Every structure is written in structure tokens, then in C-alpha cells.
């Protein structure tokens, strides 16, 4: 028997390196902790803290991926851990604090609406993970859950701050959850800001605008952040309608040109 075919003599196999990189996964853990902290505070009725915790989770989530790319510590484990963290911080947390705030008054309809948002978040994350190498990195397909959750958090924080209550609050929050869930699983494109020209020269007035933005956030953080992310959420449908209108006009122009010939 040839030595290479002998069952007693096996060829050396490649063994992947064990362990994980600490820094990016530490930031992901911080994002997960913020999401869990938001849920706990929502269950205890501290909705202002719960809303702010989701914004903190968003900051940590934005940092972990960038740190992993800058330090060349990207791993498959990190990708999966980040998705599970996102599901908790930007899926479960917004849905549960919404349910704790007022949707529990709707009985079965309330928790069904909350579950719809969680399911949409899970589907959004699963689709993103399977298409990460197939889509244009300049755009997101569907509203990112990291942009949908701050809208819910801001609305809940504002509702508690201004003592909104009653059927109007329940209806508005339910519609917000449903609409954001639909936008997450839709094919509407959103600009990803991954190719923002931060290294390019900008007018001096742009620096002033940034300073004024920080001042506005410091004065009314929940209101300003809610308006910013709500504007981003509606920018996708508006942009899509604009593109469809331009294509329709272009087809009409081509058809009129052919008729003229």
C-alpha cells in the first residue's frame, strides 16, 4: 500500500486560529449592553433613559465596524455577533419600550405590532448579511435598522417628555412601527454615507453648520435626533418617487421623439 493512501498516515490539516479580537467585539458588547439596558428601563417605566440608551447603542454600533476595518480585525464571528447585537438593540429594544409605553393597552394588537417590527428587523439583518458582497456599497437596500430604531426611541422619549397619552399616541406609535418595518424589508434605496467626502475641502459655512448642529443636539437631543432620523427614513421613498418620475418623463420624451419621426 502506498504511504499516502495508508489510513494510519494522514495529511496535515489547516487549523484556523482560535480566539477573537477584543476591541471591536468589546464595542459590540457595549452596544448589546445598551440595548438590554434600554429594555430594562422601559419595563421599569424610565422611558427617557430607555430612549437615550438606544442612541448610545447606535454610537457603539457605528464604531465597532469602523474600528474593525481600521485595525484589520474583521472576522466572521464579529459579523455574526454584530447582527445578534443589532437584533436586540435595534429590534427588541424599540419594540418592547413601545409596548411598555402604551401598546399594551391594545392587547393582542399591541404585541402583534411590536412583533412585526422585530420580525422586520430580523429579516432586514438576514438579507443584509446574505447580500453584503452583491449590492452597491453606496446605498442600503431598505431602511437600516440602526436608522429605524432612533426614530422609535426619539418618539417614545418625546411622548414621555411632553406627557402624550391616549388613543392618538397608540395609533401614531403603531403606524410608526408598521411603516418603519415595511421600509426595512422594502427594496427602497437609502444613501449609506460610506463614501462621504470628509477628506475633501468644504466651505467655511459647513463648519459653522456642524457647530450649530452640535448646539441643537445639546439643547434638545431627543427632538433633534428624532427629526434627523425621521428625515432620513422618509428620504428613501421621496428619492424613489423622484427617480420614478424622472424615468417616466424620460420614457415619455423618447416616445414623443419616435412619434415625431
RAGI-V390790 format. One line per field, one symbol per residue. ss: DSSP state (A for helix, B for strand, O for the rest). phi: phi as a letter, one per 30 degrees, with the letter a starting at -180 (. if undefined). burial: I if it has 9 or more other C-alpha atoms within 8 Angstrom, else O. Layout:
ss = ???
phi = ???
burial = ???
This chain:
ss = OOAAAOOOOOOOOOOOOOOOOAAAAAAAAAAAAAAAAAAAAAAOOOAAAAAAAAAAAAAAAAAAAAAAAAOOOOOAAAAAAAAAAAAAAAAAAAAAAAAAAOAAAAOAAAAAAAAAAAAAAAAAAAAAAAOOOOOOOOBBBOOOAAAAAAAAAAAAAAAAAOOOOOAAAAAAAAAAAAAAAAAAAOOOBBBOOOOOOOOOOOOAAAAAAAAAAAAAAAAOAAAAAAAAAAAAAAAAAAAAAAAAAAAAAAAAAAAAAAAAO
phi = .dedcdddccddcdcddcjbdddddddddddddddddddddddcicddddddddddddddddddddddddchcdbddddddddddddddccdeddddddddaddddhddddddddeddddddddddddddcdcccdddbccjddddcddddddddddddddchdajddddddddddddddddddcdcdcbddidbddddcdbdddddddddddddddddbedddddddddddddddedddddddddddddddddddddddd
burial = OOOOOIOOOOOOOOOOOOOOOOIIIOIIIIIIIIIIIIIIIIIOOIIIIIIIIIIIIIIIIOIIIOIIIOOOIOOOOIIOIIIOIIIIIIIIIIIIIIIIIIIIOIOOOIIOIIIIIIIIIIIIIOOOOOOOOOOOOIIIIIIIIIIIIIIIIIIIIIIIOOOOIOOOIIOOIIOIIIOIIIIIIIOIIIOIOOOOOOOOOOOOOOOOOOOOOOOIIOOOIIIIIIIOIIOIIOIIOOOIOOOOOOOOOOOOOOOOOOOOO
